[in-house]
Amino acid sequence: MKITIRQPKCFSEIGRKDNQEDFLWPNPQTVTKENRVFVMCDGVGGQDSGEVASETAATALGTYLTEHQSEDGIVTKADFEEALSYAYDEMDKVDTGATRKMGTTMTCLVLHRGGALVAHIGDSRIYHVRPSLASKEGRTGIVYQSADHSLVNDLLKAGEITEEEAVNFPQKNVITRAMQPHLERRYKADVYEIDDVESGDYFFLCCDGVLEQLTNDKLGEILADVTLNDDEKIAAVKAVCDGNTRDNYTCWLVPIDKVEREESDAEHEEEIAVIVEEEGEKVEEEKTPHEEKDEQESDAPLLSSIVSFFEKLISGSNGEQ
């Protein structure tokens, strides 16, 4: 498929922090509708040189994915993993050797001939929104949302806290994965390949600072408002955060203009048939790619996740952004 986008929109604000540790790639001053790779990284607060980590990771990842295009125009999970390895290598080069290692979250969107590839590490988030699916009955139009690598999300999935309790959880900013230099075992990204992209869709990449104030319902409401153009939509998102957000707040909004199908797309549009065991009988079910869950690196008990975080991720830090 050939995907055409309108001019990407973004903002990056310092909030109530003393310094800006978020980083956007490509440069917001030079980005055009010809760009096909977008990265947003949030340096881990409480770590040395969070701003160095976010800039290094985002620049390395975006540059590698842009410069290493396959002949068929398709970007695969394996291609992304090569780019991620390169970004980790670049972070190793700028490591200061500090006990409390620099770190960053990562979100990435790649638009290519096969559709879209999205990937993330940490609690920065990626949304794929289809405003045409939003409704007054409460549907937000969100067809994909990445799963945060965070303590609060682990507790939520384990049933230890409710969604209401998660909103004001005191350790809400503790993350369980981040990109850091010279890790004994580098954290993997959750990678999701999307072949269902339509004209009018939006991709939204943001740090947790944006999510301090922006709810899914509000995001869906803004993007589905047909009276607003793209500039007004990004301004509306920013207005939700302005004056209210403690952390840095940064995002990309990438609007899909047109999607032209090709003959080779047919095989990608078939629904995935899976065989599942159900009460001793094999039942064939169909599910679309958007119904599949993000693959998690491990289904280990919650305690293992917390221990891994404290022992491997922060090396003595409390891990708060």
N, C-alpha and C positions, 0 to 999 in steps of 0.2 A: 504494500500500500504506500501511497505518497501522502505524507502528512504535512499540511501547511498550517503555520501558526500566525496569529497576530502578534503585535509587539509585546514582548514579555514585560510584566510590571513587577516592581519590587519596592521594598523599603528596608532600611537598617537603622535602628535607633538605639541609643545608649541606655534609655530608661533611667533608673535611679542609681545605676552602677557608676563606678569611677572610670572605667575603661570599657572599650568595645572589644569583645572577644568573638563575635560572630563574623563570618566571612561568606561572601557570595561570589560564585564563579559562574559565568564570565563577569567581567567588570560591568557593573550596572550602567556606567557612562558610555560604554561602547557596544552593549548587547543589541542585537537586531533580531528580526523575525527569521533570519537565516540560521541562527544558532539552534543546535539540536541537543546539546548537553548542558544541564543545569545542576549546580551543586550548592548546598547550603550546609555549612559546618558551624557548630557552636562550641567554642573552646570551653573546657571544663573549669569552672570557677573553683578557687581553692587549690588549683594546681599551678605550678610555675609555667609562665609563658603560654597560657591558654590561647592567646591571640596568634602566637607563632604556630601552634599546632593546627588551629583551624585554617589559617591561610595556607600552610604547607600542604595539608591533606587535600583541601579543595582545589588548589592550583594543580597539584600533581594528578589528581584523579580526572579533573576536567580536561587538562591538556592531553593526557594519555588517551582518553576515550575519543577525543576529537581528532588526534593525529594518527590513530591506529584504526582505520576504517577497513572493513572487509570488502572484497570485490562485489559480493552480493548485496551489500548494504544492510545486512542483518547484524545485530549486536546480541550475543548470547550471554548466558550466565557465566560461561567459561571466559568469555572476553572481559566481562566485568571483573571477575576474580583476578585476572592478570593485571588489570588497571589498579585494583585495590592493593595487590602485592607491591606494585611500583610505588604507590602512595605511602605504604608503610616503610618501604626502603628510603624514601625521601625524608620521612620523619626521623628515621634512624640517623640520617646525616646531620640533622639540626639538633639532636639530643644534647643537652647541656650536661648530662650526667647527674642532675639533681636527684636527690632521694625521692622527692615527690614529683614524679614524672609529669611532663606536659601531657595534655589529652584533649580530645575533641569528639563530639558526636559527628554524624555524617548522614546527609540525605542526598540522593542523586536521582535524576531523571534523564533518561536517554531516549529520544524519539528516533526511530529508525524504520527501515522498510518493512519490518515485521510487526511494528506497533510501538509499544513503549516498554522500557525496562526501568523499574524503580528499585532502589536499594537503600537500606538504612542501617545505622548502628547507633544505639543510644535512644534517648527520648525525644529527639527531633523527629518530626512527623511528616508523612507524605499522604496527600489526599488525591483521589481521582473523583471528580464531581461531574455529574451529568444533570444540569439544571432542568432538563426536560422531564426528569423523573420526580422532581420536587412537587409537593402538593400541599394544599391547606390542611390535609388530614395528618400532617406531621412527617411526611417523607422528606428527607433532607436532600436527596439527590446524590448522596455519597455512595459510590459503588465500590470504592476501595479505600481503606485506611490502614496504615502500617501499625503494627503492634509495638508499643514502647518497650524498650529494654530497661526496665526500672523496677525498683523494689515495690513501689505501690502497685504496679501492674501485676507483678508476681503474686502479691498478696490477694489482689482482686481475683485473679484466675484460680487461686487456691481456695477461694471462698472464705478467706480469713477476715476480709473487710467487705463492706457493701460499696456500691457505686457512690452513694451519698457520703460515706465516710472517706472515700478516696479523694473527694474534692478538697477537703481540708486536712488531709493526712500530713502530720508534722515532718515526715521525711520524704515528702513528695518528690524532691529533686535528686534523690539518690539513684544513680544509674548502675546497671549491671553489665553493661558493655560500653567500651569507648575505644577509639583509635589512640594508641600510645606507642612511643618508640621502644625498641629493644625489649619487646615482650617475649617471654619464653614460649608462649602460645598466643598467637595473634587472634583477636576476636574476629569472627566471621560476620559478614553482613547478611541480613535477610534480603533475598533477591526475589522479585516477583515480575513475571513476564506477562504483559497485557497485550492481547491481540484484538480486543474489543475497544476500539477508539472511534469516536464519532465527532462530526462537526458540532460545535457548541459545547464540547466538554472543556473542563479546566483541570489542570494539575496544580496543586498548591503544596509547596514545601515550606515548612516553618520550624522555628526553634520553640522550645518550651515557654519562652518568654511571651510569645504570641498567645499561647494556649492558657496563660494565666487569666485572660479575660475572654478570649474567643471560644465560644462553644460550637459544637457541631451544628446545632440548630441555627445559630446566628450565621455561620459560614454558609450553610445551605441557603438561608434566606437572602443573603446579600448576592450570592452568585446567580440565584434564580430570578432576581429582580430585573425584569425586561426593560424597565425605565432607566436603568443605569448602564453607561458604557464601561469599558474596562478600566479607564482612569478613575471613574467614580466608584467602581467596585473596590479597587485596591485602596482608595481613599477612605471608603467606609470601613474596611477591615482595620486600617491604621487608626481610625478615629476610635474604635473600640478599645485600643491599647493606649492611646495617647493620654498621659497624665495618670493612668491607672496601673501601669505595669512596672513592677520593681526591677525586673531583669532586663537585659538587652532584648530587643524584639526585632526579628528579621524574617523576611520571607521572599519567596518567588511565587508569582502567579503567572502561569503559562496557559494562554487561551488557544484552543484548537479551532482553526478557521475552517479548513476543508480536509476531508479524507477521501482520496481517490483510490478505489479498489483496482487490483490487478488480478489477472487470471491465477497467478501463483498464490493468491491469498486464500483460495477456496479451502485448501487443506487446513489452514489455521482457523477457519470459521466453524469447523465441526465441533459439536459438543463432545466432551470427554466422557466416555462410558467407563464406569468403574464397577468392579465386582466386590461386593461386601458380604461379610458373614452376618446373618441376622437370624437369631434363634435357630441355629443349626442348618439353615437353608441359605443357598446362594441367591442373592437378589441383585439384579442389574439396575443401577441407578444412573441417572444422567445429571451432571452438574456443569455449570458454566465456569470458566476460569475465575470469575469474580466471586464465586461461592467457595473457592478453595481457601483455606487458611494459610497465613504466613507460616513458613517452616521455621521452627525455633531450633537453635543450635543444640539444646538439650532439654529433656523433660525431667531432669533430676529434681529431687525434692527442693522446696524453697530454701531450706537451710544450706544446701550446697551452693545455691545461687548467691546467697549472702556471703558465705565464706569465700567463694571465688572473687566476689567483688572486693572484699576487704584485703585479701591476701595478694591478688594478682593485679587488680585494677589501679588502686591508689597508693599502695605501698606505704601505708601509714596515714593517708589523708582520710577525711570523713566523706569524701566523694560528692559533696554538694556542688552544684553548678552555681 
